[in-house]
Structures are given as structure tokens and as C-alpha cells.
Amino acid sequence: ETSECMNNNFLYFRNKANISKKTLAKLLNTSVYTYCGYETNRLIAPNEVVIMFCKMFGITVEEIFLDPVLISEESKTNIEQLNKLKEPDQECELIRRLTGKDCENISYKEIGEIKKDIYNKLKRDGVPH
């Protein structure tokens, strides 16, 4: 039940921010097909993908599991900021939130390194995958 709620929130947050599946799939270093699986409960997103998604949307990891009416005002503001941007600017903002750097084109290799770093940190912290 928890994973179903989480996956439904992938779709909810993406729609609220008006971000394309293609952009998110690219920045999560996955295929659009795989990303759609997260939204439709066909696939369960790995922990590192959940963390990356939350960073990009400016929400807490806990909030992705919550009923959307319980999301903090700060998180709602972060999502609204994304919605107000045009598509190329959205991607830049998502990259900035993910990396902490100003918008540069980000390579699949760099995204892979971010995913690997998060995965390794979770492993060190004893979080099951």
C-alpha cells in the first residue's frame, strides 16, 4: 500500500509541476517506459530514484508517501515555482536542485554518479534496497 501511494505521488507531483515524463526520465537516468512504470505502480522506484526525485521537486522523502493534502507549504511553493517556468528553464532548475550547481547540461554519466553516490550512502547507512 505504501509503494502504491508513493508511485501515485510521482504522477501527482509531476502533474502539479507540469514537467514532462521525458525530462524526468532523462534526469533520473532511466527510460520513459521505466519512469511511467513508477507512476502506474508497474514498477517500484529504487530508493536512490526516490531521493533524486524529491531533491528535484523540493519535497521531503516523507512527503512522497503522504496524501498530497498533507504536503508542507514550502514544498507546495517549490512545486509551484517549477510550474511557472518554461520547459528548458524547468530542466535547468531541476538540475540545479539535484546538483547544487547552476544549469549546465548534465550527462548520463554525471547522473549515474549521483545515483551511485546516493545508493552507496544508503548502503553505508544500512537502508535496505
MDAnalysis code that builds the backbone (N, CA, C; Angstrom):
import MDAnalysis as mda
import numpy as np

u = mda.Universe.empty(387, n_residues=129, atom_resindex=np.repeat(np.arange(129), 3), trajectory=True)
u.add_TopologyAttr("name", ["N", "CA", "C"] * 129)
u.add_TopologyAttr("resid", np.arange(1, 130))
u.add_TopologyAttr("resname", ["GLU", "THR", "SER", "GLU", "CYS", "MET", "ASN", "ASN", "ASN", "PHE", "LEU", "TYR", "PHE", "ARG", "ASN", "LYS", "ALA", "ASN", "ILE", "SER", "LYS", "LYS", "THR", "LEU", "ALA", "LYS", "LEU", "LEU", "ASN", "THR", "SER", "VAL", "TYR", "THR", "TYR", "CYS", "GLY", "TYR", "GLU", "THR", "ASN", "ARG", "LEU", "ILE", "ALA", "PRO", "ASN", "GLU", "VAL", "VAL", "ILE", "MET", "PHE", "CYS", "LYS", "MET", "PHE", "GLY", "ILE", "THR", "VAL", "GLU", "GLU", "ILE", "PHE", "LEU", "ASP", "PRO", "VAL", "LEU", "ILE", "SER", "GLU", "GLU", "SER", "LYS", "THR", "ASN", "ILE", "GLU", "GLN", "LEU", "ASN", "LYS", "LEU", "LYS", "GLU", "PRO", "ASP", "GLN", "GLU", "CYS", "GLU", "LEU", "ILE", "ARG", "ARG", "LEU", "THR", "GLY", "LYS", "ASP", "CYS", "GLU", "ASN", "ILE", "SER", "TYR", "LYS", "GLU", "ILE", "GLY", "GLU", "ILE", "LYS", "LYS", "ASP", "ILE", "TYR", "ASN", "LYS", "LEU", "LYS", "ARG", "ASP", "GLY", "VAL", "PRO", "HIS"])
u.atoms.positions = np.array([
    [0.827, -1.196, 0.000],
    [0.000, 0.000, 0.000],
    [0.865, 1.251, 0.000],
    [1.937, 1.250, 0.777],
    [2.813, 2.422, 0.844],
    [3.414, 2.726, -0.528],
    [3.909, 1.679, -1.209],
    [4.533, 1.928, -2.506],
    [3.511, 2.438, -3.513],
    [2.260, 1.985, -3.413],
    [1.226, 2.477, -4.317],
    [1.013, 3.965, -4.109],
    [0.960, 4.379, -2.856],
    [0.811, 5.805, -2.546],
    [2.003, 6.581, -3.102],
    [3.216, 6.058, -2.883],
    [4.404, 6.746, -3.363],
    [4.361, 6.890, -4.878],
    [4.043, 5.807, -5.577],
    [4.040, 5.873, -7.032],
    [2.973, 6.835, -7.534],
    [1.830, 6.833, -6.916],
    [0.803, 7.787, -7.314],
    [1.282, 9.216, -7.100],
    [2.101, 9.438, -6.098],
    [2.615, 10.780, -5.855],
    [3.662, 11.193, -6.888],
    [4.349, 10.263, -7.498],
    [5.234, 10.611, -8.615],
    [4.396, 11.328, -9.669],
    [3.280, 10.747, -10.029],
    [2.399, 11.331, -11.038],
    [1.821, 12.662, -10.544],
    [1.378, 12.690, -9.300],
    [0.787, 13.905, -8.735],
    [1.771, 15.077, -8.793],
    [2.990, 14.868, -8.301],
    [3.964, 15.957, -8.270],
    [4.388, 16.370, -9.677],
    [4.555, 15.405, -10.565],
    [4.939, 15.749, -11.941],
    [3.846, 16.590, -12.593],
    [2.597, 16.188, -12.408],
    [1.491, 16.960, -12.988],
    [1.388, 18.348, -12.372],
    [1.539, 18.455, -11.052],
    [1.461, 19.751, -10.375],
    [2.552, 20.702, -10.869],
    [3.726, 20.149, -11.160],
    [4.844, 20.979, -11.630],
    [4.818, 21.153, -13.146],
    [3.950, 20.398, -13.825],
    [3.832, 20.464, -15.283],
    [5.160, 20.141, -15.968],
    [5.760, 19.030, -15.566],
    [7.033, 18.594, -16.123],
    [6.791, 17.341, -16.961],
    [7.476, 17.253, -18.077],
    [7.268, 16.111, -18.967],
    [7.920, 14.843, -18.411],
    [7.332, 13.717, -18.779],
    [7.909, 12.413, -18.412],
    [9.308, 12.286, -18.999],
    [9.473, 12.792, -20.201],
    [10.769, 12.695, -20.890],
    [11.871, 13.412, -20.106],
    [11.574, 14.618, -19.628],
    [12.555, 15.380, -18.848],
    [12.918, 14.639, -17.569],
    [11.906, 14.153, -16.862],
    [12.185, 13.440, -15.609],
    [12.948, 12.154, -15.854],
    [12.553, 11.408, -16.875],
    [13.252, 10.154, -17.181],
    [14.726, 10.437, -17.474],
    [14.975, 11.486, -18.237],
    [16.358, 11.856, -18.563],
    [17.154, 12.161, -17.294],
    [16.576, 12.976, -16.406],
    [17.298, 13.406, -15.209],
    [17.381, 12.315, -14.140],
    [16.553, 11.292, -14.261],
    [16.637, 10.149, -13.349],
    [17.460, 9.018, -13.976],
    [17.962, 9.288, -15.184],
    [18.810, 8.327, -15.894],
    [18.087, 7.000, -16.099],
    [16.857, 7.113, -16.591],
    [16.054, 5.933, -16.847],
    [15.269, 6.159, -18.137],
    [14.637, 5.130, -18.633],
    [13.827, 5.293, -19.842],
    [12.468, 5.881, -19.472],
    [11.795, 6.458, -20.441],
    [10.442, 6.972, -20.217],
    [9.537, 5.807, -19.816],
    [9.728, 4.665, -20.441],
    [8.943, 3.464, -20.131],
    [9.102, 3.089, -18.651],
    [10.322, 3.082, -18.163],
    [10.583, 2.758, -16.752],
    [9.967, 3.811, -15.851],
    [10.178, 5.093, -16.188],
    [9.590, 6.149, -15.372],
    [8.070, 6.003, -15.301],
    [7.436, 5.725, -16.431],
    [5.975, 5.531, -16.453],
    [5.574, 4.375, -15.541],
    [6.432, 3.365, -15.458],
    [6.178, 2.243, -14.552],
    [6.095, 2.683, -13.100],
    [6.902, 3.681, -12.729],
    [6.844, 4.209, -11.367],
    [5.509, 4.906, -11.114],
    [5.027, 5.624, -12.114],
    [3.773, 6.364, -11.963],
    [2.549, 5.456, -11.951],
    [2.634, 4.314, -12.613],
    [1.471, 3.436, -12.758],
    [1.495, 2.232, -11.828],
    [2.464, 2.183, -10.925],
    [2.614, 1.075, -9.982],
    [3.069, -0.229, -10.636],
    [3.499, -0.159, -11.876],
    [4.037, -1.341, -12.539],
    [5.428, -1.655, -11.996],
    [6.140, -0.615, -11.587],
    [7.485, -0.762, -11.030],
    [7.590, 0.037, -9.734],
    [8.411, -0.436, -8.827],
    [8.693, 0.309, -7.601],
    [10.029, 1.013, -7.802],
    [10.028, 2.314, -7.591],
    [11.244, 3.110, -7.788],
    [12.281, 2.740, -6.733],
    [13.542, 2.545, -7.157],
    [14.607, 2.316, -6.179],
    [14.771, 3.542, -5.274],
    [15.291, 3.315, -4.078],
    [15.446, 4.404, -3.102],
    [16.204, 5.595, -3.670],
    [17.276, 5.339, -4.437],
    [18.064, 6.464, -4.950],
    [17.255, 7.303, -5.936],
    [16.355, 6.679, -6.680],
    [15.492, 7.419, -7.607],
    [14.494, 8.269, -6.820],
    [13.943, 7.702, -5.761],
    [13.008, 8.456, -4.907],
    [13.706, 9.695, -4.342],
    [14.923, 9.520, -3.846],
    [15.668, 10.642, -3.264],
    [15.967, 11.712, -4.321],
    [16.386, 11.287, -5.505],
    [16.665, 12.249, -6.578],
    [15.397, 13.011, -6.959],
    [14.291, 12.293, -7.094],
    [13.013, 12.905, -7.439],
    [12.649, 13.966, -6.398],
    [12.767, 13.603, -5.121],
    [12.419, 14.534, -4.041],
    [13.308, 15.772, -4.054],
    [14.603, 15.581, -4.294],
    [15.516, 16.734, -4.375],
    [15.091, 17.678, -5.497],
    [14.760, 17.102, -6.658],
    [14.401, 17.933, -7.808],
    [13.103, 18.707, -7.572],
    [12.182, 18.106, -6.838],
    [10.895, 18.749, -6.615],
    [10.871, 19.607, -5.357],
    [11.934, 19.532, -4.552],
    [11.989, 20.334, -3.334],
    [11.012, 19.852, -2.278],
    [10.838, 18.530, -2.226],
    [9.963, 17.928, -1.221],
    [10.787, 16.982, -0.360],
    [10.261, 16.643, 0.802],
    [10.963, 15.688, 1.654],
    [10.626, 14.272, 1.195],
    [11.481, 13.346, 1.543],
    [11.225, 11.948, 1.187],
    [9.925, 11.487, 1.856],
    [9.680, 11.955, 3.062],
    [8.445, 11.579, 3.759],
    [7.210, 12.028, 2.973],
    [7.298, 13.195, 2.341],
    [6.126, 13.751, 1.649],
    [5.715, 12.943, 0.422],
    [6.635, 12.203, -0.148],
    [6.246, 11.422, -1.323],
    [5.325, 10.270, -0.929],
    [5.335, 9.933, 0.366],
    [4.477, 8.863, 0.877],
    [3.155, 9.379, 1.420],
    [3.033, 10.704, 1.575],
    [1.855, 11.292, 2.207],
    [0.732, 11.564, 1.222],
    [-0.463, 11.672, 1.762],
    [-1.578, 12.190, 0.996],
    [-1.192, 13.621, 0.614],
    [-1.356, 13.996, -0.657],
    [-0.919, 15.334, -1.097],
    [-1.484, 16.502, -0.284],
    [-2.629, 16.343, 0.360],
    [-3.172, 17.453, 1.159],
    [-2.305, 17.732, 2.384],
    [-1.429, 16.803, 2.747],
    [-0.575, 16.962, 3.923],
    [0.800, 17.547, 3.613],
    [1.039, 17.884, 2.358],
    [2.337, 18.416, 1.941],
    [2.528, 19.815, 2.529],
    [3.759, 20.110, 2.959],
    [4.050, 21.403, 3.577],
    [3.883, 22.554, 2.584],
    [3.668, 23.735, 3.132],
    [3.536, 24.935, 2.291],
    [4.834, 25.187, 1.521],
    [5.971, 24.945, 2.165],
    [7.255, 25.139, 1.498],
    [7.378, 24.231, 0.274],
    [6.977, 22.985, 0.422],
    [7.040, 22.047, -0.702],
    [6.072, 22.448, -1.808],
    [4.886, 22.888, -1.422],
    [3.912, 23.352, -2.421],
    [4.501, 24.523, -3.210],
    [5.173, 25.432, -2.512],
    [5.814, 26.579, -3.160],
    [6.901, 26.110, -4.126],
    [7.715, 25.150, -3.709],
    [8.779, 24.618, -4.575],
    [8.204, 24.028, -5.862],
    [7.085, 23.349, -5.758],
    [6.448, 22.747, -6.930],
    [5.831, 23.834, -7.811],
    [5.190, 24.808, -7.193],
    [4.595, 25.918, -7.957],
    [5.663, 26.688, -8.738],
    [6.848, 26.844, -8.131],
    [7.945, 27.530, -8.822],
    [8.307, 26.796, -10.108],
    [8.335, 25.478, -10.060],
    [8.632, 24.684, -11.263],
    [7.547, 24.880, -12.311],
    [6.297, 24.910, -11.865],
    [5.161, 25.030, -12.784],
    [5.186, 26.361, -13.537],
    [5.732, 27.394, -12.925],
    [5.751, 28.730, -13.546],
    [6.842, 28.868, -14.612],
    [7.764, 27.917, -14.642],
    [8.880, 28.002, -15.590],
    [8.536, 27.358, -16.927],
    [9.165, 27.832, -17.979],
    [9.042, 27.202, -19.293],
    [9.926, 25.958, -19.303],
    [9.665, 25.039, -20.231],
    [10.322, 23.728, -20.207],
    [11.853, 23.759, -20.109],
    [12.566, 24.526, -20.945],
    [14.037, 24.495, -20.795],
    [14.494, 25.006, -19.428],
    [13.777, 26.002, -18.904],
    [14.117, 26.540, -17.589],
    [13.779, 25.550, -16.475],
    [12.725, 24.765, -16.675],
    [12.375, 23.732, -15.702],
    [13.526, 22.741, -15.557],
    [14.043, 22.301, -16.689],
    [15.133, 21.332, -16.656],
    [16.351, 21.918, -15.941],
    [16.667, 23.175, -16.219],
    [17.785, 23.837, -15.532],
    [17.555, 23.886, -14.028],
    [16.343, 24.217, -13.623],
    [16.034, 24.298, -12.191],
    [16.113, 22.919, -11.538],
    [15.629, 21.897, -12.220],
    [15.718, 20.537, -11.681],
    [17.175, 20.109, -11.513],
    [18.008, 20.439, -12.495],
    [19.443, 20.121, -12.416],
    [20.081, 20.887, -11.256],
    [19.726, 22.166, -11.109],
    [20.271, 22.971, -10.016],
    [19.901, 22.375, -8.660],
    [18.647, 21.969, -8.529],
    [18.200, 21.383, -7.261],
    [18.879, 20.043, -6.992],
    [19.136, 19.303, -8.039],
    [19.750, 17.982, -7.893],
    [21.243, 18.073, -7.596],
    [21.925, 18.996, -8.265],
    [23.388, 19.048, -8.168],
    [23.904, 20.191, -7.297],
    [23.071, 21.222, -7.104],
    [23.519, 22.402, -6.387],
    [24.310, 23.353, -7.266],
    [24.448, 23.024, -8.548],
    [25.204, 23.864, -9.488],
    [24.245, 24.599, -10.409],
    [24.725, 25.712, -10.950],
    [23.925, 26.412, -11.950],
    [23.738, 25.511, -13.158],
    [22.719, 25.822, -13.919],
    [22.343, 24.965, -15.036],
    [23.490, 24.778, -16.019],
    [23.836, 23.561, -16.154],
    [24.757, 23.147, -17.204],
    [24.091, 21.926, -17.797],
    [24.476, 21.559, -18.986],
    [23.973, 20.292, -19.479],
    [24.561, 19.210, -18.603],
    [23.751, 18.263, -18.222],
    [24.226, 17.195, -17.352],
    [24.256, 15.907, -18.167],
    [25.327, 15.171, -18.035],
    [25.473, 13.937, -18.819],
    [24.872, 12.758, -18.064],
    [24.566, 11.703, -18.809],
    [24.085, 10.478, -18.182],
    [25.113, 9.957, -17.184],
    [26.380, 10.142, -17.498],
    [27.445, 9.690, -16.599],
    [27.366, 10.437, -15.263],
    [27.184, 11.762, -15.331],
    [27.084, 12.553, -14.096],
    [25.863, 12.147, -13.270],
    [24.749, 11.914, -13.947],
    [23.543, 11.479, -13.247],
    [23.782, 10.097, -12.641],
    [24.447, 9.234, -13.381],
    [24.787, 7.911, -12.876],
    [25.640, 7.988, -11.622],
    [26.568, 8.946, -11.600],
    [27.421, 9.132, -10.417],
    [26.601, 9.602, -9.210],
    [25.651, 10.492, -9.445],
    [24.775, 10.969, -8.366],
    [23.988, 9.785, -7.799],
    [23.418, 8.980, -8.704],
    [22.654, 7.805, -8.275],
    [23.532, 6.850, -7.464],
    [24.733, 6.632, -7.962],
    [25.666, 5.704, -7.298],
    [26.046, 6.229, -5.918],
    [26.310, 7.524, -5.806],
    [26.658, 8.125, -4.517],
    [25.515, 7.965, -3.511],
    [24.292, 8.208, -3.953],
    [23.133, 8.063, -3.069],
    [22.980, 6.596, -2.659],
    [23.096, 5.698, -3.631],
    [22.985, 4.264, -3.352],
    [24.024, 3.836, -2.316],
    [25.272, 4.268, -2.510],
    [26.350, 3.890, -1.581],
    [26.120, 4.463, -0.187],
    [25.619, 5.697, -0.113],
    [25.330, 6.292, 1.195],
    [24.226, 5.510, 1.892],
    [23.186, 5.149, 1.164],
    [22.098, 4.372, 1.754],
    [22.608, 3.021, 2.247],
    [23.476, 2.414, 1.455],
    [24.048, 1.118, 1.817],
    [24.877, 1.244, 3.113],
    [25.705, 2.301, 3.179],
    [26.503, 2.553, 4.387],
    [25.612, 2.766, 5.598],
    [24.466, 3.434, 5.378],
    [23.520, 3.717, 6.470],
    [22.639, 2.512, 6.806],
    [22.818, 1.423, 6.057],
    [22.061, 0.198, 6.334],
    [20.636, 0.222, 5.846],
    [20.328, 1.074, 4.870],
    [18.971, 1.130, 4.323],
    [18.831, -0.003, 3.305],
    [17.822, -0.869, 3.483],
    [17.646, -1.962, 2.514],
    [17.263, -1.422, 1.150],
    [17.674, -2.112, 0.117],
    [17.380, -1.660, -1.253],
    [16.178, -2.376, -1.795],
])
